[in-house]
Amino acid sequence: MLTTTASTLQHIAHILSFSYSKERLKSTLKGFHEEQWEQMVKVGSAHLVLPAIYCRLQQKQLLYVLPQELETYLEDMTAINRNRNKTILKEAEKISTLLKTHHINHVFLKGVALLVSNFYMDIAERMVGDIDILVSKDQVEAASRLLRNHNYKYKNTSFGDKYFEYHHDTRLIPTNLNIAAVEIHRDVLHSKADKYLFTDHILELKRNTNSMNTPAIKHIMEHNMLNFEINDHGFSFNSLAFRHAYDYVVLNRFNKYTYSLKNKYSYFFVSKVSSYFCDIEKPKLGLKLGLKLGIKFTVFKLTKKHKTVNALNFYMANTINNIKLISSRISIFVLNKNYRYEALKDYKRILKLIKARFLN
């Protein structure tokens, strides 16, 4: 997140907010010049919230402040996303029926769970990537086989997938339509962090929502926070993705849930969201947690204001993450001759990946 986008992100937060003054927002947006609108499109696109921006302005009856060309562009993009989400939900309903028929214990996660639960005023607000499904660990293979027998196939992967067990199975892509892939999860978080959110607990407390299984609201909220902070490295990079932030703001309207703030990741996430959204109160930290997160949150605030701090923060976090990843691969390279053989055969691609990771 470049610091030149800091003010733009704040404007986007005001648009998405349910508490920020409509009159103040109208006054601010009326004063926008062309470059500011272009920056909003650029940043909103990077954070996957352009349809949400359009929908919230429409709900606030402020679409008229947009330049006509931009309004048309956002309207078209939102319509495309709305139709895509309708198709995804239809496909998810088919999968739900299939899994229930074969007694596969499951819940839908992330975007599909949010859309099915009708948290948004318009389903076009949320951009959805994959259809994510959490399945009882002893049924992951059966669920995957079931979908592969019903118009899905494994996506081509590298040799490394044979040697590492991820928190989800290999992605499945549909063979009969061009729509979202399916990820069957055995856990919702990376293996070293699964102690924060257990598969069995989520499945035990699942809800039936519009004839589909979804997690309890508290688990949807926890997963939204922890998935970004841990799986997407938001904690280590001191970053915030506005799609996740807006999800939390929307969920918080339905369920003022504070029990989920029981670890450093959820506290840090909410602290970052509250720095942009007036809808969310900044959590109060105890002495021990305050000391742990105080420096990180200070760095986060500095990255919003100073380009140099932001670049240095990204470089350090990226380097540390890549060293950890490469170190884990080296140990397997040394200990597993089959992995070593396949890695040496594929060394050109691996070297290219390493180079790209350190240079990005």
N, C-alpha and C positions, 0 to 999 in steps of 0.2 A: 504494500500500500504506500504509494508515494505521498510525500507531505504536501505536494501541490494539490492533492485531491482532498485535503482535510476540510476545507470550507465547503466543498461540494458535497462531501459525505454528510456534513452537518445539515445542509439544505435538504438532502434526500431524507435524513432522519426526521426533519420537520414535516416533510410531505407525508411520510409513512405513519407518523405519530397519530395517536387518537386523543392526545391531550394538548398538543401545541395549538396556540391561537390561530384560528383560520384567518382572522383579519391581518395579523402580523405576517403570516405566510403569504397572503395575497399581496401585501405591500412589498415584500421582499422579491417575489417572483416577477411582479410587474416591472421592477427595476433591472431585471436581468438583461444583459446584452448577448449577442450571438455567441461569443466565445464561452460564456458561462453555460448556455444551453448545450453547446457542443461537448463541454466538459462533463455535464450531467449525463448525457447519453453515453459517453465513454466510460465513466465510472460506474454508472448504473448497470451497463452491460457487463462489465467485469465482475460485478457483485451479483449478477443474475436477478436484478430487481426492477428492470424496466417495465414489465407488465404490472408489477405492484405499484410503481410510481403512477402509471396511467390510471389504474383502477382507483387509487386513493384520491387522486385529483378529481376524478369523475365523481366519486362519492362525496367529496367536499364541494362539488359544483364549482370547480376552479379550472376546468379544462380551457376556458376561454383565455387564460393568461399565457397559454402556450403559443408559440408561433404556429401559424396554420399548417405549414409543411411538417413540423415536428408532431403536431397533434395527429395528423393523418398517418404518419409513420408509426407512432406509438399505438394508435388504434388498430392498425393492420397487424402489428406484431402481437398485440394482446389477443386479437381474434384468432390468430394462428395458434398461440399458446393455449387458449381456451379449448379449441377443437382438438389439439394434441392431448390435452389432459382428459378430455371426454373419451378419446380412444384408449388412453392408458387405463382409465377406470374400467372401461368395458373389458379390456384384456385382463385386468386384475380380478374382476368378478368371475371370469371364466376360470382363472387359475385357482381362485378361492373355492369354487364349486368342485374342481378337480381334486384339490388337496383334501377337502372335507369328505368327499366320496371315498377316498382311499385312507381316511383316518390319519392324516398327517397333522400332527400338532404344530400349529404355526400362528404367526401374527404378521401383518404387513407393517413395514417401518417407514420412517422418513416421510417423503412427499406424499406417497399414496395414503398413508395413515392420516396425514393432515387433511388431505382432500376428502377422504371418505368420512371423516368426522365433522365436516362442514364448519371448520373454524373460520374460513374466509368468507367474506361477503360475496366474492366472485371467485370461482375456481381458477380463473385466469391469473390471479395474483401470484400463484406459486409456480415457479419453473421446476419441473421434475426431470431428473436424469434417468435413473434406473428404477425398476420395480424391485424393491428390497423386501425380502421375506425372511423372518427369523423362524427357524425350524428346530424342533427338538434334536439334540446332537446325534442321537442314535437313528434319526430318520433323514438326515441330510442326503445320504446316498440314494435312499428310496425316492425322496422328493425330486432330486436331480434326474434320476432315471425316468420318473413319471413324466416330467416335462419334456425330456428328450424323446419320449414316445408320443408326444403331442405337439409337434411342430416347433420344437426348439432344438438347438444344437450348441455344443461348446464353442466359444470363441477361440480362435487360434491364440496360443500362448507360447511363451519361451520355455526352454527346458527347465528353468529354475522352479517352475510351479510343481514339478514332481518331487522336489526336495524340501519345500517349505509348506507348512500348514498355516494358511491365513484364516482370518476370522470369518471369511466367506468362501464358498466354493467357486470354481471357475465360472466366469460369467456365461450365461446362456443367451443366445440371440435367436429371435424368432425367424423362422424360414418362410412364413407365409404373409408377413407384413413388415413394413419399415417403421418400427416403433421401438420403444425402450427395451433394453436388455433386462434380464432378470438376474439378480444376485441372491443366492440362497445362503443365508448366514447361519453359522453354528454358534457364533457369539456376536455381540454388537460392537465390541471393542477389541483392539489388538490384544493378543494373549496375555501380555505382561500387565495389562490394565483391566482385565475382565473382572477383577475383584470389586470394581466400582458399580457394575451393573450386570447382574447374573441372568443368564438365559432362562433358567428354570423359574426364577422369580417373575420375570416378565410374562412367561407363558402361563404361569399359575394365576396371575391377576388380569389376564387378557379380557377385553370387552368385545361384545358383539355389536358392531356398529354398521347399520344399514346392511345386515346379513354378512358382514365381513369381519374377521378377527383383527383387532388393533390393540396395541398396548394400553394400559391405564394411562390417563392423562399425565400423571406424575412421571411415568416412565417415558412418555413421548418427550416431555420437557427435559428430563435428565439425559436422554439419548441425544437430543438436539445439542445440548451443551457439550457433553463429553465427546460426542463424535467429532465435533469441530476442534475442541481443545486437544484431544489425544490423537484420533485417527488422521485428522487433517492438519495436525501440528500447529494449531493456533496458539497453544500455550508456549511452545518453544520459540515460535516466531514473533510473539507479542503482537499478533494480528487479530483482525475481526472481519468476518465475512457478513455482509449485511443481509444476505438471504437467511442465515441462521439467526441473526439479531432480530429481524422482523418476525420470524417464526416465534421467537421467544416473547416478543411484545404482544403478538396475537394470542398466544397461548395464555399469557399472563392475564389477559382480559377475562378468560373463561375460568381460570383456576389460580387464585392467588396462592401459589404453592412455594413455600420457603424451605420445606424439609429437604428438598433436593440440594440445597446449598450446604453440603456436608463434607466437601473436600476442596482442595485448593483449585481444582480445575473449574468447578461450577462457580465458586466465588470469583475467580478471575474473569470468567465469561460475563457474569452479571455486572461486575464492576465496569468492564469495557462497554457493555451495552448501555449502562446508565450514564456513561460519559457523553453519549450522543442523544439518547432518548429520554425526554422528560417524563415519559410514562413509567419508568422504572427507577425505583429508589436504589441508591448505592448501598450495597450490603455492609453491615457493620462487622468489622473483623476483630477477633480477639487479639491479644498481644502476640501470641505465637504465630498465628496465621498472618497477622498484619506485618510482622517482620519479614516473613517469607515472601509475601506478595507486594510489599511496599515498593521495593526496588523495581520489580517487574512492571508494576503499574506506572511508576514514574517514567520508566523507559518507554512504555506504550504511549504515554502522553507526549513525551519528547519526539517520538517518531511521527506524531501527527503534526508537529510544528516545524521540525527541522529536517531538511532533506538529507543532510550528512549523517545525522543520527539514524535515520530510517535505513539508509544504505548500509551503514556499518552493522546495525542490528540484523538486517537480512543476511549479510555476508557471514557473520559469526554463526548465526543459527543454522544457516544452510550448510556451512562447513562442518559443524558439529554433527548434524543429522547424517550427512554423507559419510563421515568418518565412522560413525556407529554402524551404518548399513554395510559399508565395505568391510569393516572388521568382522561382522557376523558372517559375511560371505567367505572371508579368508579362512576362518576356522573350519568351515565345512569343506572348503577347497583342499585343505591340508588333510582332513580326516576321512573324507569320502572319495574314493578313487573314481567312482562312476560320475560324480559331480565334476571332479577335476578333469576327467576325460572330455565331458561335454562342454565344459567351460573353455578348454583349450581349443576345441573345434570351432567355438563361436567367439573367439577372442576379439575379432575386429568389431563386432557389434557391441561387445561389453566395453571395450576401450572407448568407443564413441559415446556410449551412455555415461560412462564415468566423466568424460570430458564435458558433456552437456550439463551434467549435474553440478559440477564445480564452477562452470562459467555462467549459468543462468542466475 
